[in-house]
Amino acid sequence: MAGTINKVILIGNLGDDVKMHYFDDQNCVGRFPIATSESYTSKQTGEKITNTDWHNIVVRNGLAKVCEKYLSKGDKVYVEGKLKNRQWEQDGVKRYSTEVQVNEMTMLTTKKNSESNTTQAQNPPADTAPKSIAPEEKDDLPF
């Protein structure tokens, strides 16, 4: 294979709310950590052991605004993107960070949606009376 690839796919839970940074030219960046876990049973002790890895997620512009609006701590998401390593100097000390720059995201579970669904179930809309349905009109569609 002549080329290279830098692709990351993660499914995990947000460890914090999305932190947004807005710039003068209408661009924005959202950052949040997600946790992925794997569990296994120890052969020596028989106890269940869970290892959790934390990933720094970066989303930009429109996707960042969607994340800010709909995601909160604890939500489960599917993200696709690429790894990006950054380094900078702070107080004379070199700092390093590895981030996942996301270009695709799917919300798997969100607290905001489940809260609104619960509220709707507890307080159904006032106009829930059955509506009359007009008889189907003839059309040229084959189905």
N, C-alpha and C positions, 0 to 999 in steps of 0.2 A: 504494500500500500504506500503510495507516494505522499499522501496528505496527512494532516493531523486533525484531531477533533478535541474540542473542549466543551463538553456537555455534562450538565448535572441535572438529575431528576430527584426530587425529594418529596416525601409526604410526611408532614409533621404538624406539631401544634405550636401556635404562637406563644412565645414566652413573655411577651409584653405587647402593649398597644403600638400601633404604627407611629413612628416619630417623623414628622414632615419638616422639610426645609424648602422654603420658597425662594426663588431668585427673581431679580428685577425683570427679566425678559420672559415671564410667564412659565418658565420651566420649574419643575420641582422634583425632589428626590424623597422617597420614603424609605425608612430603615426599620427593620424589626428582626428579632431572633426567632428561629424555630428550632424545636427539639425533635430529634428522631431517637427512638429507643429500640433496643433489641433485648430479648429476655431468653434465658436458658436456665436449666436446672443443673446445679453443681453435682458432679458424680461423687465427689468425696462427702459432701454434707447433705445432699438431697434438697438443699434450699434453692428457691427461685432467685436468680440474680438478674438485675436489669441494668444495662449500660445505656446511658443517655449521652448523645452528642449534640452540641449546640452549633448552629450555623447562622452566620450574619447574612441577612437578605437585604438586597437593594433593589428597589423598583423606581421607575422614572415616569414623570409626566402623567399621562392619562391613567396608566395602570396604578401609579402611586395614589392618585385621587380616588380610584375605586377601592383600593386597599384601605385608605384612611376612612372612607365612608362606611364600609361594610365589615371590616375585620376588627377584632379585639382579642385581648389576651385569652388564650385557651382554644381559639378556633382552629380547626384542622384545615390545612391547605395542601394542594398539589402545586409544586412550582417547577419550572424548567428554566434553565439559564446556563451561564458559563461561570467558571471560577476566575476571579480576578484578585491578584495579590497587590497590596499597596504597602508602601513604606514611607515614613516621615520621621522627622526629628522633633522631639519635644523636650525642652529643658536639657539639651545636650545628649539625650538618650534616643537611640534609634528604636522606632516602634514599627511593628509589622501587623498586618491584618489580611486575612483571606475572606473574601466576600463572594456570595453567589449573586451575580447580576442577572435578575430575572427578566425574561421576555414573554413568558406565558405563565398564567396562574389560574387555578380553578379552586373555588371555595367549596370545600367538602362539607363542613358543618360550621355554622356561625351562630353565636349566641344571640346576636341582634335579630336574626330571622326567627329563631326558636322563641324568643321573647315576644315578638310581634304576632306569631302564630298562636301562642298561648293566650295573649290578650284578645285576639280575634275570636278564639274559641270560647273564652269566658264572656265576652261582650259582643255577641253577633250584631251585625248591622240592623238598624231598625226596620228597613224595608225588605224583610226576608219573606214576604208573602209570595206564594207561587205566582209566577207571571204566566199569562196565557201565551201559548205558542201557536203561531200561525201555521196553517197546513202548508206542507211543502209545495213549492211551485214547480211546474215542469221545467226542466232545463235540458240542455243538450249534452251534459256531462255523462260519460259512460259508467260512472260509479255513484 
